[in-house]
Every structure is written in C-alpha cells, then in structure tokens.
Amino acid sequence: MIKNDGFSAITSLKKEAGEVIFDPGSGVPIITYMCLKCGYIENYTAQFDESWNS
Ligand SMILES: [Zn+2]
C-alpha cells in the first residue's frame, strides 16, 4: 500500500429540485492509500494539523 501525497477529497452532493449537484466548495478531506498491483484503495478522514493553516 502506498500513501498518496497530500490530501484528496470527497466532494459534497446536493439535491435541489430533483437534480443532483456537485458542490466542489464543500466536502470531506481524506488521505488515500492505494495498492498499485490490484487497485485496492483505502480512505481515511484527514486529520487537520498545523500545516493546514499555512
Ligand atoms: Zn493489492
């Protein structure tokens, strides 16, 4: 398993008037680990640390 550099994100979705709208300004920051052999991915919520503020 390889840790992907930096953060990724799961983008929020909204439902409005029966339509599904992606909201790229909102979501869950995640850290992604992946296996280059089989493509398996694990995601964990990113822990905010001091680097987030700089
Ligand atoms: Zn694998």
mmCIF file of the protein (N, C-alpha, C, O) and its ligand, coordinates in Angstrom:
data_MODEL
# 
_entry.id   MODEL 
# 
loop_
_entity.id 
_entity.type 
_entity.pdbx_number_of_molecules 
1 polymer     1 
2 non-polymer 1 
# 
_entity_poly.entity_id                      1 
_entity_poly.type                           'polypeptide(L)' 
_entity_poly.nstd_linkage                   no 
_entity_poly.nstd_monomer                   no 
_entity_poly.pdbx_seq_one_letter_code       MIKNDGFSAITSLKKEAGEVIFDPGSGVPIITYMCLKCGYIENYTAQFDESWNS 
_entity_poly.pdbx_seq_one_letter_code_can   MIKNDGFSAITSLKKEAGEVIFDPGSGVPIITYMCLKCGYIENYTAQFDESWNS 
_entity_poly.pdbx_strand_id                 A 
# 
loop_
_entity_poly_seq.entity_id 
_entity_poly_seq.num 
_entity_poly_seq.mon_id 
_entity_poly_seq.hetero 
1 1  MET n 
1 2  ILE n 
1 3  LYS n 
1 4  ASN n 
1 5  ASP n 
1 6  GLY n 
1 7  PHE n 
1 8  SER n 
1 9  ALA n 
1 10 ILE n 
1 11 THR n 
1 12 SER n 
1 13 LEU n 
1 14 LYS n 
1 15 LYS n 
1 16 GLU n 
1 17 ALA n 
1 18 GLY n 
1 19 GLU n 
1 20 VAL n 
1 21 ILE n 
1 22 PHE n 
1 23 ASP n 
1 24 PRO n 
1 25 GLY n 
1 26 SER n 
1 27 GLY n 
1 28 VAL n 
1 29 PRO n 
1 30 ILE n 
1 31 ILE n 
1 32 THR n 
1 33 TYR n 
1 34 MET n 
1 35 CYS n 
1 36 LEU n 
1 37 LYS n 
1 38 CYS n 
1 39 GLY n 
1 40 TYR n 
1 41 ILE n 
1 42 GLU n 
1 43 ASN n 
1 44 TYR n 
1 45 THR n 
1 46 ALA n 
1 47 GLN n 
1 48 PHE n 
1 49 ASP n 
1 50 GLU n 
1 51 SER n 
1 52 TRP n 
1 53 ASN n 
1 54 SER n 
# 
loop_
_struct_asym.id 
_struct_asym.entity_id 
A 1 
B 2 
# 
loop_
_chem_comp.id 
_chem_comp.type 
_chem_comp.mon_nstd_flag 
ALA 'L-peptide linking' y 
ASN 'L-peptide linking' y 
ASP 'L-peptide linking' y 
CYS 'L-peptide linking' y 
GLN 'L-peptide linking' y 
GLU 'L-peptide linking' y 
GLY 'peptide linking'   y 
ILE 'L-peptide linking' y 
LEU 'L-peptide linking' y 
LYS 'L-peptide linking' y 
MET 'L-peptide linking' y 
PHE 'L-peptide linking' y 
PRO 'L-peptide linking' y 
SER 'L-peptide linking' y 
THR 'L-peptide linking' y 
TRP 'L-peptide linking' y 
TYR 'L-peptide linking' y 
VAL 'L-peptide linking' y 
ZN  non-polymer         . 
# 
_pdbx_entity_nonpoly.entity_id   2 
_pdbx_entity_nonpoly.name        ? 
_pdbx_entity_nonpoly.comp_id     ZN 
# 
_pdbx_nonpoly_scheme.asym_id         B 
_pdbx_nonpoly_scheme.entity_id       2 
_pdbx_nonpoly_scheme.mon_id          ZN 
_pdbx_nonpoly_scheme.ndb_seq_num     1 
_pdbx_nonpoly_scheme.pdb_seq_num     101 
_pdbx_nonpoly_scheme.auth_seq_num    101 
_pdbx_nonpoly_scheme.pdb_mon_id      ZN 
_pdbx_nonpoly_scheme.auth_mon_id     ZN 
_pdbx_nonpoly_scheme.pdb_strand_id   A 
_pdbx_nonpoly_scheme.pdb_ins_code    . 
# 
loop_
_atom_site.group_PDB 
_atom_site.id 
_atom_site.type_symbol 
_atom_site.label_atom_id 
_atom_site.label_alt_id 
_atom_site.label_comp_id 
_atom_site.label_asym_id 
_atom_site.label_entity_id 
_atom_site.label_seq_id 
_atom_site.pdbx_PDB_ins_code 
_atom_site.Cartn_x 
_atom_site.Cartn_y 
_atom_site.Cartn_z 
_atom_site.occupancy 
_atom_site.B_iso_or_equiv 
_atom_site.pdbx_formal_charge 
_atom_site.auth_seq_id 
_atom_site.auth_comp_id 
_atom_site.auth_asym_id 
_atom_site.auth_atom_id 
_atom_site.pdbx_PDB_model_num 
ATOM   1   N  N  . MET A 1 1  ? 0.845   -1.195 0.000  1.00 0.00 ? 1   MET A N  1 
ATOM   2   C  CA . MET A 1 1  ? 0.000   0.000  0.000  1.00 0.00 ? 1   MET A CA 1 
ATOM   3   C  C  . MET A 1 1  ? 0.879   1.244  0.000  1.00 0.00 ? 1   MET A C  1 
ATOM   4   O  O  . MET A 1 1  ? 1.837   1.343  0.767  1.00 0.00 ? 1   MET A O  1 
ATOM   5   N  N  . ILE A 1 2  ? 0.543   2.183  -0.865 1.00 0.00 ? 2   ILE A N  1 
ATOM   6   C  CA . ILE A 1 2  ? 1.279   3.435  -0.994 1.00 0.00 ? 2   ILE A CA 1 
ATOM   7   C  C  . ILE A 1 2  ? 0.374   4.581  -0.556 1.00 0.00 ? 2   ILE A C  1 
ATOM   8   O  O  . ILE A 1 2  ? -0.800  4.632  -0.922 1.00 0.00 ? 2   ILE A O  1 
ATOM   9   N  N  . LYS A 1 3  ? 0.941   5.514  0.244  1.00 0.00 ? 3   LYS A N  1 
ATOM   10  C  CA . LYS A 1 3  ? 0.177   6.681  0.677  1.00 0.00 ? 3   LYS A CA 1 
ATOM   11  C  C  . LYS A 1 3  ? 0.294   7.752  -0.393 1.00 0.00 ? 3   LYS A C  1 
ATOM   12  O  O  . LYS A 1 3  ? 1.399   8.130  -0.783 1.00 0.00 ? 3   LYS A O  1 
ATOM   13  N  N  . ASN A 1 4  ? -0.834  8.235  -0.864 1.00 0.00 ? 4   ASN A N  1 
ATOM   14  C  CA . ASN A 1 4  ? -0.858  9.316  -1.835 1.00 0.00 ? 4   ASN A CA 1 
ATOM   15  C  C  . ASN A 1 4  ? -0.423  10.607 -1.151 1.00 0.00 ? 4   ASN A C  1 
ATOM   16  O  O  . ASN A 1 4  ? -0.860  10.893 -0.036 1.00 0.00 ? 4   ASN A O  1 
ATOM   17  N  N  . ASP A 1 5  ? 0.438   11.392 -1.808 1.00 0.00 ? 5   ASP A N  1 
ATOM   18  C  CA . ASP A 1 5  ? 0.910   12.648 -1.224 1.00 0.00 ? 5   ASP A CA 1 
ATOM   19  C  C  . ASP A 1 5  ? -0.248  13.622 -1.017 1.00 0.00 ? 5   ASP A C  1 
ATOM   20  O  O  . ASP A 1 5  ? -1.155  13.713 -1.845 1.00 0.00 ? 5   ASP A O  1 
ATOM   21  N  N  . GLY A 1 6  ? -0.204  14.341 0.089  1.00 0.00 ? 6   GLY A N  1 
ATOM   22  C  CA . GLY A 1 6  ? -1.176  15.398 0.339  1.00 0.00 ? 6   GLY A CA 1 
ATOM   23  C  C  . GLY A 1 6  ? -2.568  14.871 0.616  1.00 0.00 ? 6   GLY A C  1 
ATOM   24  O  O  . GLY A 1 6  ? -2.757  13.708 0.973  1.00 0.00 ? 6   GLY A O  1 
ATOM   25  N  N  . PHE A 1 7  ? -3.530  15.747 0.443  1.00 0.00 ? 7   PHE A N  1 
ATOM   26  C  CA . PHE A 1 7  ? -4.915  15.403 0.715  1.00 0.00 ? 7   PHE A CA 1 
ATOM   27  C  C  . PHE A 1 7  ? -5.683  15.213 -0.581 1.00 0.00 ? 7   PHE A C  1 
ATOM   28  O  O  . PHE A 1 7  ? -5.351  15.795 -1.614 1.00 0.00 ? 7   PHE A O  1 
ATOM   29  N  N  . SER A 1 8  ? -6.702  14.398 -0.503 1.00 0.00 ? 8   SER A N  1 
ATOM   30  C  CA . SER A 1 8  ? -7.717  14.317 -1.545 1.00 0.00 ? 8   SER A CA 1 
ATOM   31  C  C  . SER A 1 8  ? -9.029  14.718 -0.894 1.00 0.00 ? 8   SER A C  1 
ATOM   32  O  O  . SER A 1 8  ? -9.034  15.134 0.264  1.00 0.00 ? 8   SER A O  1 
ATOM   33  N  N  . ALA A 1 9  ? -10.134 14.605 -1.605 1.00 0.00 ? 9   ALA A N  1 
ATOM   34  C  CA . ALA A 1 9  ? -11.406 14.994 -1.012 1.00 0.00 ? 9   ALA A CA 1 
ATOM   35  C  C  . ALA A 1 9  ? -12.563 14.221 -1.625 1.00 0.00 ? 9   ALA A C  1 
ATOM   36  O  O  . ALA A 1 9  ? -12.549 13.848 -2.798 1.00 0.00 ? 9   ALA A O  1 
ATOM   37  N  N  . ILE A 1 10 ? -13.546 14.002 -0.796 1.00 0.00 ? 10  ILE A N  1 
ATOM   38  C  CA . ILE A 1 10 ? -14.844 13.532 -1.283 1.00 0.00 ? 10  ILE A CA 1 
ATOM   39  C  C  . ILE A 1 10 ? -15.735 14.760 -1.396 1.00 0.00 ? 10  ILE A C  1 
ATOM   40  O  O  . ILE A 1 10 ? -16.017 15.430 -0.402 1.00 0.00 ? 10  ILE A O  1 
ATOM   41  N  N  . THR A 1 11 ? -16.169 15.045 -2.601 1.00 0.00 ? 11  THR A N  1 
ATOM   42  C  CA . THR A 1 11 ? -16.956 16.250 -2.849 1.00 0.00 ? 11  THR A CA 1 
ATOM   43  C  C  . THR A 1 11 ? -18.396 16.062 -2.386 1.00 0.00 ? 11  THR A C  1 
ATOM   44  O  O  . THR A 1 11 ? -18.979 14.988 -2.532 1.00 0.00 ? 11  THR A O  1 
ATOM   45  N  N  . SER A 1 12 ? -18.946 17.119 -1.830 1.00 0.00 ? 12  SER A N  1 
ATOM   46  C  CA . SER A 1 12 ? -20.343 17.078 -1.396 1.00 0.00 ? 12  SER A CA 1 
ATOM   47  C  C  . SER A 1 12 ? -21.298 17.047 -2.584 1.00 0.00 ? 12  SER A C  1 
ATOM   48  O  O  . SER A 1 12 ? -20.988 17.535 -3.671 1.00 0.00 ? 12  SER A O  1 
ATOM   49  N  N  . LEU A 1 13 ? -22.450 16.469 -2.347 1.00 0.00 ? 13  LEU A N  1 
ATOM   50  C  CA . LEU A 1 13 ? -23.539 16.475 -3.314 1.00 0.00 ? 13  LEU A CA 1 
ATOM   51  C  C  . LEU A 1 13 ? -24.747 17.126 -2.665 1.00 0.00 ? 13  LEU A C  1 
ATOM   52  O  O  . LEU A 1 13 ? -25.014 16.935 -1.479 1.00 0.00 ? 13  LEU A O  1 
ATOM   53  N  N  . LYS A 1 14 ? -25.465 17.891 -3.457 1.00 0.00 ? 14  LYS A N  1 
ATOM   54  C  CA . LYS A 1 14 ? -26.734 18.447 -3.003 1.00 0.00 ? 14  LYS A CA 1 
ATOM   55  C  C  . LYS A 1 14 ? -27.828 17.966 -3.941 1.00 0.00 ? 14  LYS A C  1 
ATOM   56  O  O  . LYS A 1 14 ? -27.603 17.755 -5.133 1.00 0.00 ? 14  LYS A O  1 
ATOM   57  N  N  . LYS A 1 15 ? -28.995 17.800 -3.388 1.00 0.00 ? 15  LYS A N  1 
ATOM   58  C  CA . LYS A 1 15 ? -30.161 17.536 -4.227 1.00 0.00 ? 15  LYS A CA 1 
ATOM   59  C  C  . LYS A 1 15 ? -31.033 18.773 -4.193 1.00 0.00 ? 15  LYS A C  1 
ATOM   60  O  O  . LYS A 1 15 ? -31.484 19.210 -3.135 1.00 0.00 ? 15  LYS A O  1 
ATOM   61  N  N  . GLU A 1 16 ? -31.258 19.324 -5.364 1.00 0.00 ? 16  GLU A N  1 
ATOM   62  C  CA . GLU A 1 16 ? -32.121 20.504 -5.476 1.00 0.00 ? 16  GLU A CA 1 
ATOM   63  C  C  . GLU A 1 16 ? -33.105 20.287 -6.595 1.00 0.00 ? 16  GLU A C  1 
ATOM   64  O  O  . GLU A 1 16 ? -32.730 20.023 -7.737 1.00 0.00 ? 16  GLU A O  1 
ATOM   65  N  N  . ALA A 1 17 ? -34.351 20.402 -6.256 1.00 0.00 ? 17  ALA A N  1 
ATOM   66  C  CA . ALA A 1 17 ? -35.428 20.266 -7.242 1.00 0.00 ? 17  ALA A CA 1 
ATOM   67  C  C  . ALA A 1 17 ? -35.251 18.996 -8.075 1.00 0.00 ? 17  ALA A C  1 
ATOM   68  O  O  . ALA A 1 17 ? -35.414 19.010 -9.295 1.00 0.00 ? 17  ALA A O  1 
ATOM   69  N  N  . GLY A 1 18 ? -34.916 17.904 -7.394 1.00 0.00 ? 18  GLY A N  1 
ATOM   70  C  CA . GLY A 1 18 ? -34.801 16.628 -8.079 1.00 0.00 ? 18  GLY A CA 1 
ATOM   71  C  C  . GLY A 1 18 ? -33.505 16.448 -8.838 1.00 0.00 ? 18  GLY A C  1 
ATOM   72  O  O  . GLY A 1 18 ? -33.291 15.394 -9.437 1.00 0.00 ? 18  GLY A O  1 
ATOM   73  N  N  . GLU A 1 19 ? -32.630 17.448 -8.834 1.00 0.00 ? 19  GLU A N  1 
ATOM   74  C  CA . GLU A 1 19 ? -31.345 17.332 -9.513 1.00 0.00 ? 19  GLU A CA 1 
ATOM   75  C  C  . GLU A 1 19 ? -30.235 17.104 -8.495 1.00 0.00 ? 19  GLU A C  1 
ATOM   76  O  O  . GLU A 1 19 ? -30.305 17.596 -7.368 1.00 0.00 ? 19  GLU A O  1 
ATOM   77  N  N  . VAL A 1 20 ? -29.218 16.361 -8.895 1.00 0.00 ? 20  VAL A N  1 
ATOM   78  C  CA . VAL A 1 20 ? -28.041 16.153 -8.064 1.00 0.00 ? 20  VAL A CA 1 
ATOM   79  C  C  . VAL A 1 20 ? -26.955 17.113 -8.535 1.00 0.00 ? 20  VAL A C  1 
ATOM   80  O  O  . VAL A 1 20 ? -26.588 17.119 -9.710 1.00 0.00 ? 20  VAL A O  1 
ATOM   81  N  N  . ILE A 1 21 ? -26.441 17.929 -7.606 1.00 0.00 ? 21  ILE A N  1 
ATOM   82  C  CA . ILE A 1 21 ? -25.457 18.961 -7.946 1.00 0.00 ? 21  ILE A CA 1 
ATOM   83  C  C  . ILE A 1 21 ? -24.203 18.730 -7.131 1.00 0.00 ? 21  ILE A C  1 
ATOM   84  O  O  . ILE A 1 21 ? -24.259 18.613 -5.906 1.00 0.00 ? 21  ILE A O  1 
ATOM   85  N  N  . PHE A 1 22 ? -23.063 18.665 -7.819 1.00 0.00 ? 22  PHE A N  1 
ATOM   86  C  CA . PHE A 1 22 ? -21.777 18.558 -7.140 1.00 0.00 ? 22  PHE A CA 1 
ATOM   87  C  C  . PHE A 1 22 ? -21.415 19.917 -6.549 1.00 0.00 ? 22  PHE A C  1 
ATOM   88  O  O  . PHE A 1 22 ? -21.587 20.948 -7.201 1.00 0.00 ? 22  PHE A O  1 
ATOM   89  N  N  . ASP A 1 23 ? -20.913 19.917 -5.317 1.00 0.00 ? 23  ASP A N  1 
ATOM   90  C  CA . ASP A 1 23 ? -20.510 21.164 -4.655 1.00 0.00 ? 23  ASP A CA 1 
ATOM   91  C  C  . ASP A 1 23 ? -19.019 21.075 -4.326 1.00 0.00 ? 23  ASP A C  1 
ATOM   92  O  O  . ASP A 1 23 ? -18.656 20.625 -3.239 1.00 0.00 ? 23  ASP A O  1 
ATOM   93  N  N  . PRO A 1 24 ? -18.142 21.503 -5.259 1.00 0.00 ? 24  PRO A N  1 
ATOM   94  C  CA . PRO A 1 24 ? -16.709 21.361 -5.043 1.00 0.00 ? 24  PRO A CA 1 
ATOM   95  C  C  . PRO A 1 24 ? -16.165 22.243 -3.933 1.00 0.00 ? 24  PRO A C  1 
ATOM   96  O  O  . PRO A 1 24 ? -15.018 22.069 -3.522 1.00 0.00 ? 24  PRO A O  1 
ATOM   97  N  N  . GLY A 1 25 ? -16.965 23.196 -3.432 1.00 0.00 ? 25  GLY A N  1 
ATOM   98  C  CA . GLY A 1 25 ? -16.525 24.049 -2.341 1.00 0.00 ? 25  GLY A CA 1 
ATOM   99  C  C  . GLY A 1 25 ? -16.735 23.432 -0.978 1.00 0.00 ? 25  GLY A C  1 
ATOM   100 O  O  . GLY A 1 25 ? -16.439 24.059 0.040  1.00 0.00 ? 25  GLY A O  1 
ATOM   101 N  N  . SER A 1 26 ? -17.246 22.202 -0.942 1.00 0.00 ? 26  SER A N  1 
ATOM   102 C  CA . SER A 1 26 ? -17.592 21.567 0.319  1.00 0.00 ? 26  SER A CA 1 
ATOM   103 C  C  . SER A 1 26 ? -17.378 20.067 0.196  1.00 0.00 ? 26  SER A C  1 
ATOM   104 O  O  . SER A 1 26 ? -17.664 19.465 -0.839 1.00 0.00 ? 26  SER A O  1 
ATOM   105 N  N  . GLY A 1 27 ? -16.863 19.471 1.284  1.00 0.00 ? 27  GLY A N  1 
ATOM   106 C  CA . GLY A 1 27 ? -16.667 18.030 1.251  1.00 0.00 ? 27  GLY A CA 1 
ATOM   107 C  C  . GLY A 1 27 ? -15.850 17.549 2.410  1.00 0.00 ? 27  GLY A C  1 
ATOM   108 O  O  . GLY A 1 27 ? -15.699 18.251 3.410  1.00 0.00 ? 27  GLY A O  1 
ATOM   109 N  N  . VAL A 1 28 ? -15.319 16.353 2.284  1.00 0.00 ? 28  VAL A N  1 
ATOM   110 C  CA . VAL A 1 28 ? -14.546 15.721 3.353  1.00 0.00 ? 28  VAL A CA 1 
ATOM   111 C  C  . VAL A 1 28 ? -13.107 15.525 2.883  1.00 0.00 ? 28  VAL A C  1 
ATOM   112 O  O  . VAL A 1 28 ? -12.878 14.798 1.916  1.00 0.00 ? 28  VAL A O  1 
ATOM   113 N  N  . PRO A 1 29 ? -12.113 16.164 3.553  1.00 0.00 ? 29  PRO A N  1 
ATOM   114 C  CA . PRO A 1 29 ? -10.728 15.904 3.190  1.00 0.00 ? 29  PRO A CA 1 
ATOM   115 C  C  . PRO A 1 29 ? -10.315 14.507 3.629  1.00 0.00 ? 29  PRO A C  1 
ATOM   116 O  O  . PRO A 1 29 ? -10.625 14.081 4.741  1.00 0.00 ? 29  PRO A O  1 
ATOM   117 N  N  . ILE A 1 30 ? -9.624  13.807 2.760  1.00 0.00 ? 30  ILE A N  1 
ATOM   118 C  CA . ILE A 1 30 ? -9.252  12.421 3.051  1.00 0.00 ? 30  ILE A CA 1 
ATOM   119 C  C  . ILE A 1 30 ? -7.792  12.167 2.701  1.00 0.00 ? 30  ILE A C  1 
ATOM   120 O  O  . ILE A 1 30 ? -7.193  12.887 1.902  1.00 0.00 ? 30  ILE A O  1 
ATOM   121 N  N  . ILE A 1 31 ? -7.241  11.142 3.308  1.00 0.00 ? 31  ILE A N  1 
ATOM   122 C  CA . ILE A 1 31 ? -5.933  10.600 2.937  1.00 0.00 ? 31  ILE A CA 1 
ATOM   123 C  C  . ILE A 1 31 ? -6.195  9.257  2.265  1.00 0.00 ? 31  ILE A C  1 
ATOM   124 O  O  . ILE A 1 31 ? -6.960  8.433  2.765  1.00 0.00 ? 31  ILE A O  1 
ATOM   125 N  N  . THR A 1 32 ? -5.549  9.056  1.129  1.00 0.00 ? 32  THR A N  1 
ATOM   126 C  CA . THR A 1 32 ? -5.799  7.866  0.323  1.00 0.00 ? 32  THR A CA 1 
ATOM   127 C  C  . THR A 1 32 ? -4.568  6.962  0.301  1.00 0.00 ? 32  THR A C  1 
ATOM   128 O  O  . THR A 1 32 ? -3.446  7.420  0.086  1.00 0.00 ? 32  THR A O  1 
ATOM   129 N  N  . TYR A 1 33 ? -4.799  5.688  0.526  1.00 0.00 ? 33  TYR A N  1 
ATOM   130 C  CA . TYR A 1 33 ? -3.771  4.658  0.356  1.00 0.00 ? 33  TYR A CA 1 
ATOM   131 C  C  . TYR A 1 33 ? -4.204  3.762  -0.793 1.00 0.00 ? 33  TYR A C  1 
ATOM   132 O  O  . TYR A 1 33 ? -5.377  3.404  -0.906 1.00 0.00 ? 33  TYR A O  1 
ATOM   133 N  N  . MET A 1 34 ? -3.238  3.397  -1.653 1.00 0.00 ? 34  MET A N  1 
ATOM   134 C  CA . MET A 1 34 ? -3.621  2.569  -2.800 1.00 0.00 ? 34  MET A CA 1 
ATOM   135 C  C  . MET A 1 34 ? -2.614  1.465  -3.032 1.00 0.00 ? 34  MET A C  1 
ATOM   136 O  O  . MET A 1 34 ? -1.433  1.605  -2.714 1.00 0.00 ? 34  MET A O  1 
ATOM   137 N  N  . CYS A 1 35 ? -3.089  0.373  -3.584 1.00 0.00 ? 35  CYS A N  1 
ATOM   138 C  CA . CYS A 1 35 ? -2.242  -0.753 -3.977 1.00 0.00 ? 35  CYS A CA 1 
ATOM   139 C  C  . CYS A 1 35 ? -2.040  -0.686 -5.484 1.00 0.00 ? 35  CYS A C  1 
ATOM   140 O  O  . CYS A 1 35 ? -3.007  -0.713 -6.245 1.00 0.00 ? 35  CYS A O  1 
ATOM   141 N  N  . LEU A 1 36 ? -0.783  -0.598 -5.915 1.00 0.00 ? 36  LEU A N  1 
ATOM   142 C  CA . LEU A 1 36 ? -0.505  -0.488 -7.348 1.00 0.00 ? 36  LEU A CA 1 
ATOM   143 C  C  . LEU A 1 36 ? -0.699  -1.817 -8.082 1.00 0.00 ? 36  LEU A C  1 
ATOM   144 O  O  . LEU A 1 36 ? -0.782  -1.836 -9.310 1.00 0.00 ? 36  LEU A O  1 
ATOM   145 N  N  . LYS A 1 37 ? -0.774  -2.932 -7.339 1.00 0.00 ? 37  LYS A N  1 
ATOM   146 C  CA . LYS A 1 37 ? -0.928  -4.223 -8.004 1.00 0.00 ? 37  LYS A CA 1 
ATOM   147 C  C  . LYS A 1 37 ? -2.375  -4.499 -8.377 1.00 0.00 ? 37  LYS A C  1 
ATOM   148 O  O  . LYS A 1 37 ? -2.661  -4.904 -9.503 1.00 0.00 ? 37  LYS A O  1 
ATOM   149 N  N  . CYS A 1 38 ? -3.293  -4.281 -7.435 1.00 0.00 ? 38  CYS A N  1 
ATOM   150 C  CA . CYS A 1 38 ? -4.681  -4.674 -7.684 1.00 0.00 ? 38  CYS A CA 1 
ATOM   151 C  C  . CYS A 1 38 ? -5.632  -3.489 -7.730 1.00 0.00 ? 38  CYS A C  1 
ATOM   152 O  O  . CYS A 1 38 ? -6.805  -3.658 -8.063 1.00 0.00 ? 38  CYS A O  1 
ATOM   153 N  N  . GLY A 1 39 ? -5.151  -2.282 -7.400 1.00 0.00 ? 39  GLY A N  1 
ATOM   154 C  CA . GLY A 1 39 ? -6.026  -1.121 -7.477 1.00 0.00 ? 39  GLY A CA 1 
ATOM   155 C  C  . GLY A 1 39 ? -6.863  -0.882 -6.245 1.00 0.00 ? 39  GLY A C  1 
ATOM   156 O  O  . GLY A 1 39 ? -7.689  0.031  -6.230 1.00 0.00 ? 39  GLY A O  1 
ATOM   157 N  N  . TYR A 1 40 ? -6.670  -1.690 -5.199 1.00 0.00 ? 40  TYR A N  1 
ATOM   158 C  CA . TYR A 1 40 ? -7.436  -1.509 -3.976 1.00 0.00 ? 40  TYR A CA 1 
ATOM   159 C  C  . TYR A 1 40 ? -7.119  -0.151 -3.347 1.00 0.00 ? 40  TYR A C  1 
ATOM   160 O  O  . TYR A 1 40 ? -5.959  0.259  -3.305 1.00 0.00 ? 40  TYR A O  1 
ATOM   161 N  N  . ILE A 1 41 ? -8.143  0.542  -2.861 1.00 0.00 ? 41  ILE A N  1 
ATOM   162 C  CA . ILE A 1 41 ? -7.982  1.861  -2.248 1.00 0.00 ? 41  ILE A CA 1 
ATOM   163 C  C  . ILE A 1 41 ? -8.613  1.857  -0.857 1.00 0.00 ? 41  ILE A C  1 
ATOM   164 O  O  . ILE A 1 41 ? -9.698  1.312  -0.655 1.00 0.00 ? 41  ILE A O  1 
ATOM   165 N  N  . GLU A 1 42 ? -7.913  2.476  0.100  1.00 0.00 ? 42  GLU A N  1 
ATOM   166 C  CA . GLU A 1 42 ? -8.497  2.749  1.406  1.00 0.00 ? 42  GLU A CA 1 
ATOM   167 C  C  . GLU A 1 42 ? -8.453  4.243  1.648  1.00 0.00 ? 42  GLU A C  1 
ATOM   168 O  O  . GLU A 1 42 ? -7.466  4.895  1.306  1.00 0.00 ? 42  GLU A O  1 
ATOM   169 N  N  . ASN A 1 43 ? -9.493  4.794  2.225  1.00 0.00 ? 43  ASN A N  1 
ATOM   170 C  CA . ASN A 1 43 ? -9.571  6.213  2.539  1.00 0.00 ? 43  ASN A CA 1 
ATOM   171 C  C  . ASN A 1 43 ? -9.780  6.416  4.026  1.00 0.00 ? 43  ASN A C  1 
ATOM   172 O  O  . ASN A 1 43 ? -10.523 5.677  4.672  1.00 0.00 ? 43  ASN A O  1 
ATOM   173 N  N  . TYR A 1 44 ? -9.112  7.430  4.563  1.00 0.00 ? 44  TYR A N  1 
ATOM   174 C  CA . TYR A 1 44 ? -9.304  7.836  5.955  1.00 0.00 ? 44  TYR A CA 1 
ATOM   175 C  C  . TYR A 1 44 ? -9.529  9.330  5.976  1.00 0.00 ? 44  TYR A C  1 
ATOM   176 O  O  . TYR A 1 44 ? -8.959  10.048 5.155  1.00 0.00 ? 44  TYR A O  1 
ATOM   177 N  N  . THR A 1 45 ? -10.344 9.818  6.893  1.00 0.00 ? 45  THR A N  1 
ATOM   178 C  CA . THR A 1 45 ? -10.509 11.263 7.006  1.00 0.00 ? 45  THR A CA 1 
ATOM   179 C  C  . THR A 1 45 ? -9.174  11.882 7.407  1.00 0.00 ? 45  THR A C  1 
ATOM   180 O  O  . THR A 1 45 ? -8.477  11.370 8.284  1.00 0.00 ? 45  THR A O  1 
ATOM   181 N  N  . ALA A 1 46 ? -8.824  12.999 6.747  1.00 0.00 ? 46  ALA A N  1 
ATOM   182 C  CA . ALA A 1 46 ? -7.572  13.675 7.032  1.00 0.00 ? 46  ALA A CA 1 
ATOM   183 C  C  . ALA A 1 46 ? -7.664  14.338 8.393  1.00 0.00 ? 46  ALA A C  1 
ATOM   184 O  O  . ALA A 1 46 ? -8.668  14.962 8.736  1.00 0.00 ? 46  ALA A O  1 
ATOM   185 N  N  . GLN A 1 47 ? -6.581  14.188 9.168  1.00 0.00 ? 47  GLN A N  1 
ATOM   186 C  CA . GLN A 1 47 ? -6.510  14.864 10.457 1.00 0.00 ? 47  GLN A CA 1 
ATOM   187 C  C  . GLN A 1 47 ? -5.918  16.246 10.237 1.00 0.00 ? 47  GLN A C  1 
ATOM   188 O  O  . GLN A 1 47 ? -4.822  16.367 9.690  1.00 0.00 ? 47  GLN A O  1 
ATOM   189 N  N  . PHE A 1 48 ? -6.612  17.271 10.645 1.00 0.00 ? 48  PHE A N  1 
ATOM   190 C  CA . PHE A 1 48 ? -6.103  18.631 10.470 1.00 0.00 ? 48  PHE A CA 1 
ATOM   191 C  C  . PHE A 1 48 ? -4.914  18.851 11.398 1.00 0.00 ? 48  PHE A C  1 
ATOM   192 O  O  . PHE A 1 48 ? -4.986  18.559 12.592 1.00 0.00 ? 48  PHE A O  1 
ATOM   193 N  N  . ASP A 1 49 ? -3.828  19.363 10.845 1.00 0.00 ? 49  ASP A N  1 
ATOM   194 C  CA . ASP A 1 49 ? -2.664  19.706 11.661 1.00 0.00 ? 49  ASP A CA 1 
ATOM   195 C  C  . ASP A 1 49 ? -2.246  21.128 11.338 1.00 0.00 ? 49  ASP A C  1 
ATOM   196 O  O  . ASP A 1 49 ? -2.950  21.828 10.610 1.00 0.00 ? 49  ASP A O  1 
ATOM   197 N  N  . GLU A 1 50 ? -1.103  21.569 11.871 1.00 0.00 ? 50  GLU A N  1 
ATOM   198 C  CA . GLU A 1 50 ? -0.690  22.965 11.712 1.00 0.00 ? 50  GLU A CA 1 
ATOM   199 C  C  . GLU A 1 50 ? -0.418  23.317 10.258 1.00 0.00 ? 50  GLU A C  1 
ATOM   200 O  O  . GLU A 1 50 ? -0.564  24.477 9.872  1.00 0.00 ? 50  GLU A O  1 
ATOM   201 N  N  . SER A 1 51 ? -0.027  22.350 9.446  1.00 0.00 ? 51  SER A N  1 
ATOM   202 C  CA . SER A 1 51 ? 0.282   22.667 8.045  1.00 0.00 ? 51  SER A CA 1 
ATOM   203 C  C  . SER A 1 51 ? -0.965  23.136 7.308  1.00 0.00 ? 51  SER A C  1 
ATOM   204 O  O  . SER A 1 51 ? -0.867  23.805 6.280  1.00 0.00 ? 51  SER A O  1 
ATOM   205 N  N  . TRP A 1 52 ? -2.139  22.785 7.833  1.00 0.00 ? 52  TRP A N  1 
ATOM   206 C  CA . TRP A 1 52 ? -3.390  23.157 7.179  1.00 0.00 ? 52  TRP A CA 1 
ATOM   207 C  C  . TRP A 1 52 ? -3.561  24.686 7.196  1.00 0.00 ? 52  TRP A C  1 
ATOM   208 O  O  . TRP A 1 52 ? -4.207  25.238 6.305  1.00 0.00 ? 52  TRP A O  1 
ATOM   209 N  N  . ASN A 1 53 ? -2.999  25.365 8.184  1.00 0.00 ? 53  ASN A N  1 
ATOM   210 C  CA . ASN A 1 53 ? -3.215  26.807 8.357  1.00 0.00 ? 53  ASN A CA 1 
ATOM   211 C  C  . ASN A 1 53 ? -2.224  27.660 7.576  1.00 0.00 ? 53  ASN A C  1 
ATOM   212 O  O  . ASN A 1 53 ? -2.419  28.873 7.491  1.00 0.00 ? 53  ASN A O  1 
ATOM   213 N  N  . SER A 1 54 ? -1.175  27.088 7.005  1.00 0.00 ? 54  SER A N  1 
ATOM   214 C  CA . SER A 1 54 ? -0.156  27.894 6.339  1.00 0.00 ? 54  SER A CA 1 
ATOM   215 C  C  . SER A 1 54 ? -0.440  28.003 4.842  1.00 0.00 ? 54  SER A C  1 
ATOM   216 O  O  . SER A 1 54 ? 0.317   28.647 4.116  1.00 0.00 ? 54  SER A O  1 
HETATM 217 ZN ZN . ZN  B 2 .  ? -3.416  -5.162 -3.841 1.00 0.00 2 101 ZN  A ZN 1 
# 
